[in-house]
Amino acid sequence: MALAELIDISVAIHPRMHVWPGDPPVRVDRVASLADGDSCNLSRLELCAHTGTHIDAPLHFVRGGAPVDQLPLDAFVGPARVVRVADGAAIGEDDIQASAVREGERILFRTANSERWAGPGFLTDFVAFTDEAARLLASLRPRLVGIDYLSVQPFHADTAGVHEALLGAEIVVLEGLNLAGVQPGEYELICTPLLIAGCEGAPARALLRR
């Protein structure tokens, strides 16, 4: 498999990256350095489990839900479909119906968010699902749902309705994608979260291949 066939849709982790307000900032500290005479270069990482491109497991919002290390690996690898949502403030029920979601599929929603990753600071007006759209999406039973910002749920949401609808239906949620330049269509998704025992989420590297 040639690396040129792969499309990286992850967000690189670095200290100046966008993080959810209130989450711990990213720290990457060099604790040993060849330049200082140490035997190797060695770094220490500090970050939230929901930093950058990451997986939400049901445990994130569902009491007794599965943690990330208990999710089936085949949920993260296999055929996937990228759909382009018309520019708007939110992904609504009409957008879900137009996307013709199929049971068991992995579906990634590309919105105007992808073109805004390069901007300074965290976006509070990012495009996310309405509660109604999330309930409709959950009823259609996709296996994995991805979105191109740090949450499937609007920043100013009064409840956790979007997360509860999707995770309560045992749908894997993949957040923090960068789908800029990715055309709608059929792909292979290769995305594995870090194996963190008992955790409600984990950072992931996400790749697409035609």
N, C-alpha and C positions, 0 to 999 in steps of 0.2 A: 504494500500500500504506500503510495507516494504521499509525502507530507503535503504537497501542493494541493492534494484533493481535499484536504481538511479546511474547514472554516471555523476559526476560533470565535465563539460568541460569548466568551467570558469577559469579565471586568478584572483588570489587573489589580492586585492588592498592593497598596503603597500608603505611606503615612498621610498623604494629602487627599485621599479619595473621599467620595461621598459616603457618609454613614448616617444611619437613622438618628435623629436628634435624641440625645440621652443615652445612646449606646456608647460603649467605650471606644475611644479613637484607636486607630491602628498604630502599633509601634513595631518597628523592625530595628532591633539594636544589634550591632556587631559586638559580640562579647569576646571574640578572639580574632586576631588578624595576622596574616602572614607578614604584612608590612611592618607590624610591631614586633616581629620575631616569634610569634606563636607558631605552633606546628601546623595550624590550618586556619581557614576562615570559618567562623561559626556565628550564627545569628540566633537571636531569641525573638519569637513572635508573640505579640499580644493583640488579640482581636476578638470581637464578638462572633459567635457561631453563625450569625446572620449577616456577616460582612460580605459585600460584593456579590458575586454569583454564588448562590447557596440554595440548599434544599430545606423546605419546611416539612417536617414529619408530623403526623397527626398529634403527637404529644405536645406540640407547640401550643395548641388551643383546645385540645380534647382531653378531658380527664381520663386517664387510663389508656390513652392512645399509644400507638407504637412509636418508639424512638427511632432515630435514623438508622441505627445498626441492625434493626429488625425489619427494615424494608427490603423487599425482594430486589436483587440486583438487576433482574431483567426489566424492571420498571424504567431503568435509566439508560438502557441500551436497546436500540431497535428502530424501526421505522417511525418517523415523526413528520408532522406537517406544520409548515409556517404559514400563518394567515395574516394578511394585512388589514388592520382595522382603520376605517376611514377616520380622519382627524376629528377629534371631538374631546369633550371634557372627561368622558368616561366611556367604558365599554358597557353597553346596555343590552337588553334582551334582543333587540333587533340585530345587533352585531353577532350575538351568539347564534341566532337563527340563520343569519346569512353565512356563517362559517360552516354550517352543516356538520356539526361535531358528530363523530362516530364513536360508538361505544368501544372502549378499550384502547383508543388511540392516544398517542402522545401529540399534543397540540401546543404550539408556541405562538403567542400573540405579539405581532410587531405593531407598535403604535408610534406616535410622534416622540415618545420617550427616547427612542434609540438615537435620534439626532441631537439629543440634548445632554448626553453624558459628558461631553467635553466642556460644558458650561461650568462656571464657578459655583461651588456650594450645593447643598442639598436642595432638591426641588420639592416644594410642598404641593404644587399643582400638577404632579405627574398623573398620567392616565392610568386608571385602575378600574376594577369591576364594580358595578353597583351590586347591592344585595340581591336584587331581583335577577340580575344576570348570573350571579354566582349560584343561586338556587336552580336556575334553569340549566346551567352548565353541569351542576352536580347531578341533576336528574338524567343527563345524557351519558353519564358514567365514563368519561375519558379516563385513561390510566394516569396520565401526567399532564399538568397544565403549566405552561411557562409564560412569563411576562417580562418585559424589558425595563423594569425598574425594581426598586428594593422591596416592593410589596404588591400583592394582588389587591390590597384594600386601600381605599383613599386615605390620605394623611389625616383629613379632618373627620373621618368616620366616627359616629357616636357609639357604635358597637363593633364587635368582632365578627359581624354577620358573614362577611365574605370568607374569612378563614374558616369559620365554623362550618359553613356550608360545604366547602371543598374538602377540608381535612376530615370533617365528620363523615363524608362519603368515602373516605380512605383514598382520596385522589392525591397523588404526590404533587407538591407545589414546588416549582423551580422559579426562583426570583433572581433579579439582578442580571438579566441577559442584556447583551448589546447586539441587536439585530440590524444595525445600520448597514445598508448595502446588501442585505440578505433578501433575495427575491422570494415571494410566496411560492410554495410548492412542496414537493415530497423530498425528504432527506432521510439520512440515517443519523440518529442522535447517539452520541457517546458521551455520557455524563456520569461520573461517579463521585459521590460525596465522600469526604473523609470519614473513616470508620471510627466514630467517637461513641463509645459505649454509653447507652442511657441518655443520649443528648437529644433535644427536641429539633435540632437542625445541624447543618454542617456546611462549610464552604465546599464548592465543587468546581471542577474544570469542565466546561461544556463545549463540545465540538459538533459540527454538522459535516456530513458528507453526502454529496449527491448520490 
